[in-house]
Amino acid sequence: MVPEQPSAPSATPSPQVAVGERVFLVVVDDTQEMKTALYYACRRAQRTGGRVAMLYVLEPPEFQHWLGVERVMQEEAREQAEQTLQMLAQQVQAITGKMPVLHLREGVRREQVLAQIDEDRRISILVLGTAIDREDPGPLVTYLISRMGKEMKVPVMLVPGRLTEADIDALT
């Protein structure tokens, strides 16, 4: 399955989301707290008959001196993002029994999260893990919470990043 992109429709359509089906959106990165949030979203989707959606945001590269090098870096980042989404999609399907909806966007992460929620009315809830090794919950969580009254159109579920799968199983 090819991830959805905002500017060009994917060659392979994303799974159909049934009317009224809850969609739990998880923002994909390489942190442990994302894995915790994803597992929580999977368990909630499984228990409620919902579906998981994953959003991977390719942020603009900091290195922008040589156009050819930048293009290679972007292509490699896109390939890595697609591989990550495919690997996680298999895990999600194994837990929930349903293929997740995959989104791949380019831009500033916090802006793209809000844009994805704005554009995809199927999203019911945003599931984020809180940072494990910081005093604050993390930059994306902090930013989105500050937008709760203004720009957020769905509830945000904050999952403590330190929870184990056994803890989540007990909670869900």
N, C-alpha and C positions, 0 to 999 in steps of 0.2 A: 504494500500500500504506500502510495506517495503522499507525504504530508501536504495539507492544504497550505496555500500561500495567499496572502491578501490581494496581490496584484494580478495573479494568474491562476485560474482554476487548475486543480490537479488533474492529471490524466486519469487517475483512478479515483472514483468518488469516495468520499468518506462514508462510514457506516450510517445507515438511516437511523435517526433518533425518533422514537415513537412519540406521538403527541402526549404531552404530560410527563414524559420520562425525565427524571432529574438528571442533569448533567453536572458533574463535579469537575471543575477545571483546576489543573495543577500546572504550575510554571516549572518547566524542567531546567535544571542546572546540574552541577556535579557535586552538590553538597549532601551530607547525610540527612539534613533536615528535609530536603526535597524527597528523599527516599521514604522518610517517615510520613510525610504528607501524602505521597502517592499511595502508600499502603493503606493509610486511613481512608483516602478517597475510594480505593478499590473495595475495601470492606463495607463502607457505607453504600456504595453503588450495588454491591452484591446483595446486601440485606434489604435494600429498598427497591430493587428492580431498576436502578438507574444505570448510568453509563459514565465512564471516565473520559475526559478530554485532556489532552496534554498540549501545552504551548511551549515551544522552544523559540527563543528570541536570539537571533544573531545580531549582536551589537556591532556598531561600526568599528573597524580596526583603528587602533591608536596610531599604527604605522601607516602613514600616507605619503611617503616620499616618492616612491617609484610606482607608477601605475601597474606595470607588469607584475611586480612583486605583490602588490595589493590584491590584484585579481587572483593570483595563485593562492594567497592566504584566504581569500573569501571562498574560493572553490573548496579548499581543504576544510574550512570551517563548516561549510554547508554539508559536505560529505559526512563529516563527523556528527553533525546534528542529525542528519537522516539516519545514520547507523544507530545513534543513541535512541532516537524515537522508535525505531524498529525493534531494538532489543527490549526497551521498556514496554512496548505494545504487546510483545509476547508474554511478558510477565503479567501485565494487566489482564490479558485474555485468559491466562491460566487461573487467575484468582476470581475474576468476575464472570467468565464464560462469554464475554462480549468483547469484540474489537473496540478499542478506544477511538475517539475522534482525534486526529492529529493535526496540529497547526504549526507551521513554521513561518515566522515573520522576521523581518529585518528592521532594525532601528534601536531606539533606546528602550530598554526592557520595560520600565514602568509605564512609558507612554503606550507601548505595544500591548501590554496587558489590558489597560483601559480601552484601547481601540478594539481589541478582540472581544471583550465583553460587550462593548457597544454594538459591534457588527453581528455578533452571533447571539440571537435572542434565545437559543436553546440552552445557554449556560444558566444554571440555577444557583450555583454557589462556587466561590473561589476558595480552594483549600491550599493554605500555605503552612509550611513548617517554620517554627521560630528557631533562630540561631542557637546552636549548642555552645559555642565557645566565645560568646560576646555577652555584654551586659544588656545591650538593647536587642530587640527581636530580629534585627537585620534591616538593611536599607530598603528593600522592596516592601517588607511588612510595614515599616515606619512610614514610608511614603503613602502607601495605600490607605492606612488607617487615618492619616491626615486628610484624606480625600473622602472619607466615609459619608459626610453630609453633603458633599458637593458633586462628586463625579461617579461614585460607586453606584451601580445599579443592581448589584446582587450582594447577598450576605457574604462575609468573609469568615471562614473557619480557620482559626489559628490552632495548629497542632503542636504541642511542645516537642521540640526536636529530640529530646532525650527519651521519648517513649519507645519501648520495645514493641515488636510485633505481638508478643503475648499481652502487653498492656493494651494495645489497640484492639486485639481480639476481645478482651474483657470489656472494653468500653463500647464496642460496636455490637 
